[in-house]
């Protein structure tokens, strides 16, 4: 019994030392940045939202590319630039960000900011649908 308790304590201490079950400093900072981005969007502080999204994207957070794309697509906090919007959606979509895949597919389907391509629209809807999301599944089935 005492032996089992000692082994349990040693394993628990080892896990604590390895940081298992705890968020890293980077995770905490990213979580704060995401929260600050959404708060900036809510109060329409698009300049701040752009700065936060850009920093997160540079730091490798793929969904931030979708944030940036949306800002550029709509000219919020930046001059509207569909070329940058498409580029950011593409980077995020290639990084398996499902919202970016859906937005990009819709852009290819409608020609919004990009040349119409039914083939690429189907490609991105299929990738997004594979993740289990209903909207791209419906869009793909209706093509």
SULRAKA-V942125 format. One record per helix or strand. SS is the DSSP state (h for helix, s for strand). FROM is the first residue (numbers start at 1). TO is the last residue. If there is no record, write none. Layout:
ss->[SS	SS]
from->[FROM	FROM]
to->[TO	TO]
This chain:
ss->[h	h	h	h	h	h	h	h]
from->[2	25	46	63	82	98	118	134]
to->[18	42	58	74	94	110	130	141]
